Amino acid sequence: MMSTVSIILMAAAALFVLARAKFAYTRRIAALPAVMCLMEMMGAGVLHPAAYPVLTAILWLAKLTVLFCCAAALRQDAAAARAKAKRREKLKRDLRAAMDPPLKVMPQRIRSERPKSVDCA
């Protein structure tokens, strides 16, 4: 049963990282839980937890470490994506400001002044 839980957990982690990652280095990290899932499938039922409790504990700690590393990589990936979007938006604003000519301020006519009459004849 522990092997089944581990297989499901590692496969879900690999798929989740692949789906949520924005950058290639984060997608490459998804290979780690996928490989651990494949190794667990190949060795399912070979290692009995009651027979080797210390080795089982070490393997579970390794699996938890991989899951926490994947979560940290996803947080870092999301922060980098936000920073990239913010930087891109700032560049768009700067480009738009450079392309638009500045508006000229036209002096306003004072109401008390009347337009001068012009003789047409």
C-alpha positions in Angstrom: 0.0 0.0 0.0 2.8 2.4 0.8 4.3 1.8 -2.7 0.9 2.7 -4.3 0.7 5.9 -2.3 4.3 6.8 -3.2 3.7 6.0 -6.9 0.5 8.1 -7.0 2.2 11.0 -5.1 5.3 11.1 -7.3 3.3 10.8 -10.5 1.0 13.6 -9.4 4.0 15.8 -8.4 5.6 15.3 -11.8 2.5 16.1 -13.7 1.7 19.1 -11.5 5.2 20.6 -12.0 5.0 20.0 -15.8 1.6 21.7 -16.0 2.5 24.7 -13.8 6.1 25.4 -14.9 6.7 28.4 -17.1 10.4 28.0 -17.6 12.5 25.0 -19.0 14.6 24.6 -15.9 11.6 24.0 -13.8 10.1 21.5 -16.2 13.4 19.6 -16.1 13.0 19.3 -12.3 9.8 17.4 -13.0 11.9 14.5 -14.3 13.1 13.8 -10.7 9.7 12.7 -9.3 8.9 10.9 -12.5 12.1 8.8 -12.3 11.4 8.1 -8.6 7.9 7.0 -9.6 9.2 4.6 -12.3 11.8 3.2 -9.8 9.0 2.7 -7.3 6.9 0.9 -9.9 9.8 -1.4 -10.8 10.5 -2.2 -7.2 6.9 -2.3 -5.9 6.5 -5.1 -3.3 10.2 -5.9 -3.1 11.0 -3.8 0.0 8.7 -4.5 2.9 8.6 -1.7 5.4 8.5 -4.0 8.4 11.6 -5.9 7.3 13.7 -2.7 6.7 12.3 0.1 8.8 15.4 2.3 8.7 15.8 2.0 4.9 12.0 2.7 4.5 12.3 5.9 6.6 15.3 7.0 4.6 13.5 6.5 1.3 10.4 8.4 2.6 12.6 11.3 3.7 14.2 11.3 0.2 10.7 11.4 -1.4 9.6 14.2 0.9 12.8 16.1 0.1 12.1 15.8 -3.7 8.5 17.0 -3.2 9.6 20.0 -1.2 12.3 20.8 -3.8 9.6 20.6 -6.5 7.4 23.0 -4.5 10.3 25.4 -4.0 11.2 25.3 -7.7 7.6 26.1 -8.6 7.5 29.1 -6.2 10.7 30.3 -7.7 9.4 29.8 -11.2 6.2 31.7 -10.4 8.2 34.6 -8.9 10.4 34.7 -12.0 7.4 34.7 -14.3 5.8 37.6 -12.3 9.1 39.5 -12.5 9.4 38.9 -16.2 5.8 40.0 -16.8 6.4 43.2 -14.7 9.6 43.9 -16.6 7.8 43.4 -19.9 5.0 45.7 -18.9 7.5 48.4 -17.9 9.3 48.1 -21.2 5.9 48.4 -23.0 5.1 51.6 -21.1 8.6 53.1 -21.7 8.3 52.3 -25.4 4.8 53.8 -25.6 6.0 56.9 -23.9 9.0 57.2 -26.2 6.8 56.8 -29.3 4.1 59.3 -28.4 5.1 62.9 -28.9 4.6 65.0 -25.9 1.5 67.1 -25.8 2.0 70.9 -26.3 0.2 73.0 -23.7 -1.8 75.6 -25.5 -2.3 78.9 -23.6 -5.9 79.5 -22.8 -7.6 82.7 -23.7 -8.7 84.9 -20.9 -12.4 85.4 -20.9 -12.2 89.2 -20.5 -10.3 89.6 -23.7 -12.5 89.9 -26.7 -11.4 88.9 -30.1 -10.3 91.9 -32.1 -12.6 92.9 -34.8 -11.2 93.0 -38.3 -12.3 95.4 -41.0 -13.3 93.5 -44.0 -13.8 96.5 -46.3 
